[in-house]
Amino acid sequence: NSKKLAKAAAARQALSKLYGVIASTPSAVLHHMPISTMPNLHMPQTLADNIAKMVCDKFLELTSGNPTLAKRKVLAGIVMTNEENLEDMKVISVATGTKCINGEHLSLKGQCINDCHAEVVARRCLVHFLFSQLEKLADTTENGVPEDSIFESLEETKGYRVKSQYKFHLYINTAPCGDARIFAPHEEEADQTDRHPNRQSRGLLRTKIESGEDKIARWNIVGLQGALAAHFLDPVYLESIVIGSLFSASHMYRAVCGRIEQTIQGLPPPYRLNQPRMNQGSSTESRQPQKAPTISVNWDCGKKESQLEVLNAMTGRQEGENSSRLCKRKFLTRFMSLIERLPSMTEVDPGAAKHLSYGEVKALSNKYQTSKRAMISGFARAGLGQWIGKPMEEDSFYI
C-alpha cells in the first residue's frame, strides 16, 4: 500500500531468506526467532505472503458488491500447495466469524454450527472439500473414468491418504482465540519476548464464551479431517499457519503444539504431534474498530457450483433457519453414502451403519478416538486443564 510498507516487507524477506529469522511488524521492535531455537518453525516469507494474499483476494472477490458480507473482524482460509509445481496454489476455503452459538439454539439433530469462529469454519469447509474429493474417488471407482485426485490408496490396508506433494496452509488475519492470543493482545506486546514465561496460566486450555476450545492444538494431533472422514483417510495435518497480526512466534508455538510435546503419549501411527511451520504475512491489517458482525460467511472449492454461504453466528444456521451445508447432519448423510461406495479402513458394515447415531459412527473411528484420548491425557498430564466435551445428547441423532 505504500513505499514504506514495501521496504519493510523487503526487509522481512531478506531476514527470512538469509538468516531464518521471523521478524515482527515494521512498527515494533524486532522480535527475532532463529529457526535453531524452534525446530521446523520457520517458513519462507514469500510463501507466507502468497498464502495471505490469496485468501484475502478470494474473500474480496466473493464479497465484491455486497458491503454487508464484506464486513468482518476475523478472516481465515486454507490454501493447498503442490510441491511438484510451486505455481500450483489453490484456495480451498474462506470463512469469517468471531462468535459461538447461544446455548438455547443448540440442536439435538445436528443441524447447526456450534462454533462460528473463522478458523473453525474454514476447517469445516476443508472437511466439506475432503468429502467432495472422496465422492470423486467413488465416481472414478464406479465409472472407471480416472479423475485427478489428491488421494492415493494405502498400500497395506484399505483407505487413502493425501498424496505427499499436497500441503495445507491455514491463514488467519489475527492470532486465534485462546492461549496463542491471550498473552499478546496488542501488536507491540506481541513483538516482545515473554517477560513471564513461567507464569502458571501459560498454556492453560481456554474456553470460549458458550464453550469451545483451542481447537488448533487439537487439529495438530487428531488431524483436520474429523472422525467421520477418518474412516477413509489417514490424518490430514497443517503444513503451516500464517497470521496477519498480533503474531508472536513463541506464544503461537506453545499454543498449537509446544505445550503438550513433552506429555503426549500413545498416539497410534500414522497419528502424531504435528508441528506446523509459521510466519506473519508482510501486509498486516490494521485492527477493525467496528463491532464484530453477527454473521459468519463461508466458501470452499469442494463443488464447482459452490456459493458463499451466510450464517447467523448466534443460531449456527442460515437465515430462515435452514441448516448449513457444514453441519453435522449433512456430513453424516455424506458419510452414509460414501460407506456404501468406498472401502472403509475401520471395517464399518454399510448396512449396520444406517442404524448408528452420529456419535456411534464417530466412536468407531478407532485410531482417531485413541488419538483424541491421548490428547486429553496429555493436556491433563501437563497440568493444563481438562478438555471440555460437548453434551452427549448433541451427537445422539440418527439419519
GUPA-268070 format. One line per 2 residues: number of its first residue (from 1); their letters; for each residue x, y, z of C-alpha. Coordinates in nm, 4 decimals. Each point is the difference from the previous one (the first is absolute). Example, Ala and Ser with C-alpha at 12.3 -4.5 7.8 and 13.67 -1.06 7.14 Angstrom:
% residues 2
1 = AS = 1.2300:-0.4500:0.7800; 0.1370:0.3440:-0.0660
This chain:
% residues 399
1 = NS = 0.0000:0.0000:0.0000; 0.2948:0.2361:0.0451
3 = KK = 0.3722:0.0243:-0.0704; 0.0730:-0.0197:0.3742
5 = LA = -0.1927:-0.3273:0.0384; 0.1640:-0.1382:-0.3134
7 = KA = 0.3453:0.0699:0.1428; -0.0969:-0.1704:0.3253
9 = AA = -0.1336:-0.3015:-0.1897; 0.3240:-0.0227:-0.1996
11 = AR = 0.1996:0.0085:0.3237; -0.2147:-0.2803:0.1429
13 = QA = 0.0664:-0.2056:-0.3137; 0.3751:0.0507:0.0385
15 = LS = 0.0017:-0.0926:0.3696; -0.2056:-0.3086:-0.0772
17 = KL = 0.2135:-0.1128:-0.2950; 0.3462:0.0779:0.1344
19 = YG = -0.0290:-0.0614:0.3734; -0.3103:-0.2104:0.0557
21 = VI = -0.1412:0.2758:0.2178; -0.3688:0.0761:0.0531
23 = AS = -0.0249:0.3781:0.0302; -0.2839:0.1933:0.1528
25 = TP = -0.2078:0.2775:-0.1481; 0.1923:0.3062:-0.1200
27 = SA = -0.1505:0.2225:0.2721; 0.1455:-0.1977:0.2887
29 = VL = 0.3278:-0.1260:0.1388; 0.1642:-0.2878:-0.1888
31 = HH = -0.1012:-0.3246:0.1671; 0.2326:-0.2477:-0.1604
33 = MP = -0.0541:-0.3710:0.0343; 0.2857:-0.1926:-0.1643
35 = IS = -0.1112:-0.3351:-0.1346; 0.2693:-0.1688:0.2074
37 = TM = -0.1980:0.0748:0.3184; -0.3242:-0.1477:-0.1317
39 = PN = 0.0461:-0.2972:-0.2307; -0.2067:0.0013:-0.3202
41 = LH = -0.1681:0.3286:0.0944; 0.1178:0.2308:-0.2739
43 = MP = -0.1766:0.0260:-0.3358; 0.1136:0.2151:-0.2949
45 = QT = -0.1368:0.3538:0.0107; -0.0945:-0.0133:-0.3686
47 = LA = -0.2213:-0.3035:0.0563; -0.1627:0.1586:0.3071
49 = DN = -0.0752:0.3176:-0.1939; -0.1432:-0.1908:-0.2969
51 = IA = -0.2316:-0.2043:0.2252; -0.1247:0.3131:0.1783
53 = KM = -0.0565:0.1841:-0.3293; -0.1871:-0.2901:-0.1621
55 = VC = -0.2474:-0.0324:0.2882; -0.0584:0.3763:0.0242
57 = DK = -0.0421:0.0327:-0.3787; -0.2473:-0.2890:-0.0109
59 = FL = -0.2057:0.1563:0.2785; -0.0089:0.3347:-0.1824
61 = EL = -0.1084:-0.1791:-0.3191; -0.2781:-0.1879:0.1800
63 = TS = -0.1388:0.3071:0.1802; 0.0497:0.2667:-0.2692
65 = GN = -0.3153:0.2041:-0.0405; -0.1368:-0.1068:0.3398
67 = PT = 0.1349:0.2257:0.2770; -0.2061:-0.1802:0.2663
69 = LA = 0.1742:-0.3329:-0.0653; 0.3378:0.1720:-0.0367
71 = KR = -0.0115:0.1242:0.3614; 0.2026:-0.2247:0.2261
73 = KV = 0.2302:-0.0011:0.2984; 0.1735:-0.3309:-0.0625
75 = LA = 0.0706:-0.1598:-0.3375; 0.1483:-0.3486:-0.0393
77 = GI = 0.0659:-0.2334:-0.2882; 0.1862:-0.3113:-0.1072
79 = VM = 0.2295:-0.0176:-0.3022; 0.1281:-0.3209:-0.1612
81 = TN = 0.3435:-0.0031:-0.1619; 0.1571:-0.2565:-0.2302
83 = EE = 0.3697:-0.0584:0.0630; 0.0411:-0.1501:-0.3470
85 = NL = -0.1185:0.3286:-0.1505; 0.0602:0.3029:0.2208
87 = ED = -0.2230:0.2135:-0.2214; -0.2930:-0.2320:0.0711
89 = MK = -0.1577:0.1679:0.3055; -0.3738:-0.0243:0.0604
91 = VI = -0.2319:0.1638:0.2537; -0.1985:-0.2857:0.1540
93 = SV = -0.2142:0.1964:0.2450; -0.0789:0.3481:0.1289
95 = AT = -0.1998:0.0929:0.3113; -0.0743:0.2884:0.2357
97 = GT = -0.1411:0.0110:0.3514; 0.0754:0.0653:0.3661
99 = KC = -0.2899:-0.1492:0.1917; -0.1326:-0.3252:0.1439
101 = IN = -0.3630:-0.1087:0.0062; -0.2253:0.1019:0.2878
103 = GE = -0.0823:-0.2971:0.2220; -0.3739:0.0105:-0.0644
105 = HL = 0.0599:-0.0565:-0.3722; 0.1880:-0.3300:0.0380
107 = SL = -0.1397:-0.2670:-0.2306; -0.0561:-0.3606:0.1066
109 = KG = -0.0382:-0.0950:-0.3676; 0.3412:0.1194:-0.1159
111 = QC = -0.1439:0.2892:-0.1994; 0.2034:0.2970:0.1244
113 = IN = 0.3633:0.1097:0.0181; 0.1002:0.0447:0.3652
115 = DC = 0.3175:0.2027:-0.0613; 0.0087:0.2705:-0.2677
117 = HA = 0.3536:0.1237:0.0649; 0.1593:0.0539:-0.3405
119 = EV = 0.2798:-0.2566:0.0317; -0.2431:-0.2657:0.1272
121 = VA = -0.2423:0.0558:-0.2893; 0.2904:0.0006:-0.2485
123 = RR = 0.0963:-0.3437:0.1341; -0.3569:-0.1267:-0.0423
125 = CL = 0.0162:0.1265:-0.3594; 0.3147:-0.2096:-0.0472
127 = VH = -0.1923:-0.3052:0.1270; -0.2700:0.0809:-0.2569
129 = FL = 0.2731:0.0115:-0.2674; 0.1464:-0.3342:0.1165
131 = FS = -0.3436:-0.1631:-0.0201; -0.0370:0.1385:-0.3537
133 = QL = 0.3370:-0.1505:-0.0922; -0.1037:-0.3365:0.1469
135 = EK = -0.3222:0.0163:-0.2052; 0.2052:0.0635:-0.3145
137 = LA = 0.2078:-0.3046:0.0917; -0.3173:-0.2078:0.0320
139 = DT = -0.1202:0.1266:-0.3390; 0.3310:-0.1058:-0.1555
141 = TE = -0.0231:-0.3450:0.1593; -0.3534:-0.0534:-0.1263
143 = NG = 0.0311:0.1550:-0.3459; 0.3555:-0.0973:-0.0804
145 = VP = 0.0664:0.3558:-0.1182; 0.3216:0.1180:0.1686
147 = ED = -0.0172:0.3446:0.1567; 0.2777:0.1977:0.1605
149 = SI = -0.0045:-0.0700:0.3728; 0.1971:0.1351:0.2914
151 = FE = -0.0190:-0.3490:0.1563; 0.1933:-0.3219:-0.0492
153 = SL = -0.0865:-0.3477:0.1258; 0.1704:-0.1314:0.3123
155 = EE = 0.2292:-0.2881:-0.0864; -0.0621:-0.2422:0.2862
157 = TK = -0.3561:0.0803:0.1074; -0.3215:0.1348:-0.1407
159 = GY = -0.0403:0.3752:-0.0112; 0.1877:0.2974:-0.1385
161 = RV = 0.2367:0.2799:0.0853; 0.0728:0.3409:-0.1497
163 = KS = 0.2812:-0.0261:-0.2542; 0.3252:0.1218:0.1522
165 = QY = 0.0401:0.2957:-0.2375; -0.3200:0.1685:0.1187
167 = KF = 0.0311:0.2213:0.3078; -0.2647:0.2003:0.1881
169 = HL = 0.0686:0.3452:0.1436; -0.2269:0.1938:0.2383
171 = YI = -0.0199:0.3793:-0.0171; -0.1654:0.2084:0.2751
173 = NT = 0.0087:0.3781:-0.0179; 0.0629:0.0213:0.3757
175 = AP = 0.1274:-0.2341:0.2716; -0.2622:-0.2679:0.0806
177 = CG = -0.2038:0.0099:0.3208; 0.1415:-0.1811:0.2998
179 = DA = 0.3518:-0.0480:0.1290; 0.1636:0.1285:-0.3209
181 = RI = -0.1600:0.3424:0.0372; -0.0787:0.0630:0.3644
183 = FA = 0.3579:0.0931:0.0892; 0.0512:0.2254:-0.3027
185 = PH = -0.3137:0.2164:-0.0247; 0.1821:0.2961:-0.1539
187 = EE = 0.2365:0.0120:-0.2952; 0.2863:0.1553:0.1993
189 = EA = -0.0237:-0.2664:0.2706; -0.0119:-0.2761:-0.2584
191 = DQ = 0.3414:0.1081:-0.1209; 0.1804:-0.0142:0.3327
193 = TD = 0.1478:-0.3042:0.1633; -0.2116:-0.1617:0.2695
195 = RH = 0.0829:0.1741:0.3278; -0.1771:-0.2625:0.2107
197 = PN = 0.0586:-0.3356:-0.1736; -0.0656:-0.2006:0.3151
199 = RQ = -0.3276:0.1668:0.0969; -0.2366:-0.2794:0.1021
201 = SR = -0.2711:0.0966:-0.2473; 0.2282:-0.0471:-0.3022
203 = GL = -0.1324:-0.2803:-0.2173; -0.3249:-0.0594:0.1896
205 = LR = -0.2946:-0.1100:-0.2109; -0.2260:0.2960:-0.0738
207 = TK = -0.3757:-0.0358:-0.0322; -0.1832:0.2414:-0.2284
209 = IE = -0.3335:0.1562:0.0934; -0.2723:-0.2665:-0.0234
211 = SG = 0.2745:-0.2657:-0.0033; 0.2475:-0.0838:-0.2747
213 = ED = 0.3767:-0.0466:0.0334; 0.3505:0.0610:-0.1366
215 = KI = -0.0866:-0.2200:-0.2935; 0.3183:0.0511:-0.2056
217 = AR = 0.1953:-0.1881:0.2692; -0.2443:-0.2882:-0.0411
219 = WN = 0.0312:0.0002:-0.3820; 0.3763:-0.0435:0.0368
221 = IV = -0.0627:-0.3364:0.1643; -0.3199:-0.1508:-0.1425
223 = GL = 0.0223:0.1727:-0.3390; -0.2271:0.2352:-0.1918
225 = QG = -0.2194:-0.2648:-0.1626; -0.2216:-0.0806:0.3003
227 = AL = -0.1201:-0.3362:0.1301; -0.2358:-0.0782:-0.2894
229 = AA = 0.2520:0.0497:-0.2805; 0.2574:-0.1866:0.2140
231 = HF = -0.1917:-0.3188:-0.0877; 0.1465:0.0394:-0.3493
233 = LD = 0.3078:0.2199:0.0439; 0.3279:0.0168:0.1833
235 = PV = 0.0207:0.3202:0.2086; 0.0347:0.3254:-0.1951
237 = YL = 0.2288:0.2538:0.1689; 0.0810:0.3679:-0.0492
239 = ES = 0.3314:0.0707:-0.1672; 0.0033:0.3583:0.1244
241 = IV = -0.1918:0.2797:0.1719; 0.0232:0.3593:-0.1253
243 = IG = -0.1208:0.2806:0.2284; -0.0900:0.3507:-0.1173
245 = SL = 0.0415:0.1917:0.3268; 0.0671:-0.0488:0.3734
247 = FS = 0.2561:-0.2663:-0.0894; 0.2411:-0.1253:0.2625
249 = AS = 0.2064:-0.2985:-0.1101; 0.0619:-0.1249:0.3531
251 = HM = -0.3636:0.0335:0.1115; -0.1299:-0.1615:-0.3203
253 = YR = 0.2443:-0.2907:0.0223; -0.0934:-0.0684:0.3626
255 = AV = -0.3718:0.0222:-0.0710; -0.0217:-0.2212:-0.3086
257 = CG = 0.2426:-0.2773:0.0961; 0.2827:0.0954:0.2389
259 = RI = -0.1895:-0.0236:0.3277; -0.0870:-0.3666:-0.0487
261 = EQ = 0.3091:-0.1366:-0.1764; 0.1529:-0.1385:0.3215
263 = TI = -0.3165:-0.1676:0.1296; -0.1805:-0.1432:-0.3037
265 = QG = 0.0304:-0.3790:-0.0041; -0.1509:-0.3023:-0.1694
267 = LP = -0.0921:0.1456:-0.3406; -0.0701:-0.2848:-0.2462
269 = PP = 0.1892:0.0487:-0.3299; -0.0513:0.1783:-0.2329
271 = YR = -0.1407:0.2434:0.2599; 0.2689:0.2253:0.1505
273 = LN = 0.0567:0.3402:0.1585; 0.0200:0.2267:-0.3041
275 = QP = 0.2241:0.3068:0.0255; -0.1120:0.2445:-0.2692
277 = RM = 0.2341:0.2623:-0.1317; -0.1149:0.3569:0.0545
279 = NQ = 0.0597:0.3592:-0.0949; -0.1686:0.3380:-0.0225
281 = GS = -0.1162:0.1477:-0.3293; 0.1789:0.3221:-0.0977
283 = ST = -0.3182:0.1945:-0.0747; -0.1454:0.0078:0.3481
285 = ES = -0.3489:0.1390:0.0441; -0.0872:0.2838:0.2303
287 = RQ = -0.2424:-0.1023:0.2720; -0.3643:0.0348:-0.1044
289 = PQ = -0.1614:0.2388:0.2529; -0.3643:-0.0771:-0.0780
291 = KA = -0.2089:-0.2460:0.1962; 0.0375:-0.3596:-0.1165
293 = PT = -0.2838:-0.1036:-0.2364; -0.2335:-0.2761:0.1134
295 = IS = 0.0241:-0.1694:-0.3385; 0.2573:-0.2577:-0.1055
297 = VN = 0.0610:-0.0681:-0.3682; 0.1693:-0.3047:-0.1523
299 = WD = 0.1041:-0.1356:-0.3382; 0.2006:-0.2959:-0.1255
301 = CG = 0.1001:-0.1388:-0.3368; -0.1480:-0.3442:0.0736
303 = KK = -0.2616:0.0259:-0.2718; 0.0136:0.2032:-0.3204
305 = ES = -0.3276:0.1781:0.0717; 0.1027:0.0865:0.3562
307 = QL = -0.1444:0.3324:0.1150; 0.0766:0.2190:0.2972
309 = EV = -0.2090:-0.1204:0.2958; -0.1147:0.2518:0.2621
311 = LN = -0.0685:-0.1161:0.3568; -0.1450:0.1720:0.3021
313 = AM = 0.2791:-0.0688:0.2499; -0.2415:0.0252:0.2933
315 = TG = -0.2146:-0.2892:-0.1278; 0.2571:-0.1915:-0.2071
317 = RQ = -0.2423:-0.0131:-0.2932; -0.0772:0.1862:-0.3192
319 = EG = -0.2647:0.2707:0.0234; -0.3413:-0.1605:-0.0172
321 = EN = 0.1241:-0.2819:0.2249; 0.1436:-0.2028:-0.2884
323 = SS = 0.2869:-0.2203:0.1138; 0.3534:0.0566:-0.1286
325 = RL = 0.1614:-0.2323:-0.2530; 0.2754:-0.0280:0.2638
327 = CK = -0.2209:-0.1281:0.2838; 0.0438:-0.3433:0.1584
329 = RK = -0.3180:-0.1366:-0.1540; 0.1114:0.0815:-0.3564
331 = FL = 0.3420:-0.1547:0.0634; -0.1577:-0.3171:0.1430
333 = TR = -0.2275:-0.0281:-0.3058; 0.3041:0.0188:-0.2292
335 = FM = 0.1834:-0.2555:0.2125; -0.2939:-0.2439:-0.0251
337 = SL = 0.0091:0.0307:-0.3777; 0.3781:-0.0473:-0.0184
339 = IE = 0.0103:-0.3037:0.2301; -0.1994:-0.1891:-0.2647
341 = RL = 0.2275:0.1139:-0.2827; 0.3536:-0.0068:0.1416
343 = PS = 0.1807:-0.2549:0.2199; 0.0443:0.1259:0.3542
345 = MT = 0.3254:-0.0628:0.1852; -0.2006:-0.0478:0.3215
347 = EV = -0.2108:-0.2913:-0.1309; -0.3338:0.1675:0.0710
349 = DP = -0.2770:-0.2058:-0.1550; -0.2009:0.2234:-0.2410
351 = GA = -0.3282:-0.1684:0.0937; 0.0578:0.0356:0.3728
353 = AK = 0.1207:0.3599:-0.0374; -0.3503:0.1134:-0.0974
355 = HL = -0.1197:-0.0871:0.3495; 0.2788:0.1857:0.1829
357 = SY = -0.0174:0.3499:0.1458; 0.2481:0.2720:-0.0915
359 = GE = 0.1826:-0.0547:0.3297; 0.0143:-0.3776:-0.0502
361 = VK = 0.1467:0.0393:-0.3488; 0.2680:0.2343:0.1364
363 = AL = 0.0756:-0.2424:0.2842; 0.0768:-0.2779:-0.2515
365 = SN = 0.2840:0.2052:-0.1494; 0.2454:-0.1852:0.2234
367 = KY = 0.3369:0.1659:-0.0574; -0.1599:0.3433:-0.0051
369 = QT = -0.1638:-0.0603:0.3378; 0.3203:-0.1471:0.1474
371 = SK = 0.1840:0.3157:-0.1130; -0.2671:0.2231:0.1491
373 = RA = 0.0262:-0.1797:0.3354; 0.3796:0.0327:-0.0135
375 = MI = -0.0391:0.3746:-0.0608; -0.2354:0.0438:0.2968
377 = SG = 0.2386:-0.1997:0.2225; 0.2966:0.2011:-0.1268
379 = FA = -0.1590:0.3324:0.0978; -0.1010:-0.1374:0.3396
381 = RA = 0.3485:-0.1481:0.0599; 0.1542:0.3395:-0.0773
383 = GL = -0.2270:0.1625:0.2576; -0.1699:0.2114:-0.2667
385 = GQ = -0.3600:-0.0813:0.0839; -0.2743:-0.2324:-0.1181
387 = WI = -0.1274:0.0042:-0.3575; -0.3720:0.0809:0.0161
389 = GK = -0.2163:-0.2352:-0.2053; -0.3356:0.0787:-0.1571
391 = PM = -0.3201:-0.1363:0.1560; -0.0469:-0.3606:-0.1164
393 = EE = -0.3553:0.0749:-0.1126; 0.1349:0.2224:-0.2774
395 = DS = 0.1521:-0.3001:-0.1803; -0.2855:-0.2448:0.0641
397 = FY = -0.1992:0.0724:-0.3157; -0.0664:-0.2430:-0.2876
399 = I = -0.0514:0.0537:-0.3721
